[in-house]
Amino acid sequence: LLPLSIRAQSIYISLGLGTLLGGGFSDAWTSTTDFYKQSIQPTQKINTGLEFYVELVLMANDNFGLAIGGSYLNRSLTGNKGVFRFPETSALQGHFSYTPELTTSLVPFYASLIYSAPFLYKARINLAAGVDYYLGSLRCYYDNLEFNFSQPFSGWNYYAHLYETTNMKTFGYHAGIGLELELSRNSFFMFEIFFRQAKFTDFSTKLKEGANLPYMGTGPGGETQEGVKVFLYGQKYSGAEEWGDVLYFINSLDITSLSLRGGIKIRF
């Protein structure tokens, strides 16, 4: 709670950029039959992301305040490679594989309690902690298909579908420390280190419009896999249906990470 005795009420707007370090996701490959020998090559990674933020800061006095803001976070991900080999009894030998490339866009809205104290000359240390509400999307935009067969094979006609999330949201929390340097009477430079915790587990996907990738063949068949957590669907659509289809899932997205950000704070 903010102190009731308000001595020096101030209003600030902060704008800035940041980078995100850490986080992870849980993914898996499967197929609709037991025809293939399946394996996974560990290629998973989550790249450093960017953050754009704006916040309104209300200071009840020199030390205590409340910040309300929003951010835009962007991360790119590479999934584990799924490798599918033909059985030894098959006339055709060899394998094919997919390595999914994904991107995520997240918009957290947050509220923080702030404690601020003087630090050296024309500087302050700020401590903040609060809660976040996240809206987001995650989509697969490329599949990096590779294949190597023992003989030319005209019947190779898998058809890849790429998917994106719907209704992706969750709650989280954050805590951080910042250094505030006075540039003028009403403007300040901010550098902050934030720890944020949030995890998406409750979401489903839909077929991404325009994201069907035919490699050999002329058209799709079978059923699409909407309404579940599949992000890539490799579909066998004519001939040798006993081979089955292959699917790539992401079961959860963890954005627990450190955020390093800097910006300008303006007092009104």
Secondary structure, 3 states (H helix, E strand, C coil): CCCCCCCCCEEEEEEEEEEEECCEEEEEEEECCCCCEEEEECCCEECCEEEEEEEEEEECCCCEEEEEEEEEEEEEEECCEEEEECCCCCCCCEEEEECCEEEEEEEEEEEEEEEEEECCCCEEEEEEEEEEEEEEEEEEEECCCEEEECCCCCCCCEEEEEEEEECEEEEEEEEEEEEEEEEECCEEEEEEEEEEEEEECCCEEEEEEEEEEECCCCCCCCCCCCCCCEEEEEEECCCCHHHCCEEEEEEEEECCEEEEEEEEEEEC
